[in-house]
């Protein structure tokens, strides 16, 4: 089926070349970082995780969101999702690949990455995160490919694939829960030490992932003869609306607990993010952008008149994506490190090599996504 | 096992040569729990054979050079690089004022002597170390024989999960190759490479030779840092803890730090 990916229009190849170019720049920048060490990033003793881990955390959510198509289609027999479920699974595949790459580029000694498997450590959440991410990647490639191959031959998917599909549902929840546990299980980081971390992660994931998927469906409709259809997009839009509402609600719960209890250590990170702390306020404009965009997106998604207009919906989805990317990426990761364990403040700004490596990884992810979507869409076009 | 590997091999080897009873020693060693049980017979209940700890008596540091002497001794013997940029700095032992050593534990009217005093900070060698819990490769681990939280620089993948987990900011990462920042390296202790985490090791390499930690030795005149075994009722650390009011950093983190501070009185 991969042969479908090597025939395409000029635009297709131009897009592929563009992505290859950006990933090439990323690879070169990574070699630079590999040689000189992570000092080429903006990271420090105090803010020891930054842009890479932020992308990782955000993308785990995008990956998990495939379950928002799998549940309605396979568990509730919502037939309308039949056409796009494969797009969700392939989006998950590319998102998990990006996650793995973002972890890899963040390592100080990447050549030793196999130590995680050579010395399996069940009490480390990071060990489990590796297991669930690898497993989820395998499941989605396997399920997506098998179902698509059956569809190509115009036969029903083999029965034995069903257990794998059912397994992928709790597995999707697990990848984001375990990722939340990376943060919420640490004793000294007040901003992260919250039981609502995993639910918040899932809510923002089920907003950001389907929002991206809607945009991708609209792009697919424009560049190919395959139309995902109006109704599935509208159903996805409702999912985004509910999830984004829950996400904003969960965030406000955090604000209440921190400020009504009056416990300073619970307030510091939020203060740093939204008002600045002791004169440090690098992230304030970003966080207010995220907050304002979040409320605009809610207005656009909740009012049926706006949501049903696909142009407005596309804008709303882009806004959801940006707002959750800022909040869950930089806001969550960097916010957790400020103030540091001594209650001193060191700020963080990503450097140029760091940005280029990040763009590179995104480009690789979109390359994988483009190839997989090309295969899926070409088969749909063939079948008419 | 509370004997260290080197010691065990020495005894096993020696006894093999002398009386051919090495086999029995090795078998006993392999069974492990026998040695543990016999070694801990003098300990109370489930307690380990030994728990090393430090008491820092900050009253006894009289001037800046007394702090610096300890810090220099530590950093010198362990090839800790001197990096000016605070973002990339590596430190095993350092000074910090009360407010930042014990955040949330001070108040605006507190005694000025304590408020303006500098404290010596280092790895707490916690009883329940968060860094050990999170490390995905066991590159950082707690030594059973004496409770030291150790690092294997050759296994560390540089994920920095331990740095996020440590509530005490005790861990430093080598953001670059540290070797250019060490003047006159000590050939007896390894230098590190870029991309790994490091921290205080309670001078495990010196203890093996029967020496005291370098910082303790450096301030032997004023006895501002005292080191010893918490399981030994008659040890100097137990004596100080019994007779002075001491505090630990962030006891609420549930890690049970093994570094104690005498702050006044």
Interface residues (C-beta under 8 A of the other chain):
Chain A: X36 X37 X38 X39 X43 X44 X45 X46 X48 X49 X103 X106 X107 X108 X109 X110 X112 X113 X115 X116 X118 X119 X121 X123 X124 X125 X126 X127 X130 X182 X185 X186 X187 X188 X189 X264 X265 X336 X337 X340 X341 X342 X343 X344 X346
Chain B: X86 X87 X88 X89 X96 X99 X100 X101 X103 X104 X130 X133 X134 X135 X136 X137 X138 X139 X155 X156 X157 X158 X159 X160 X161 X163 X164 X165 X166 X167 X168 X169 X172 X173 X174 X175 X176 X177 X193 X194 X195 X196 X197 X250 X253 X254 X255
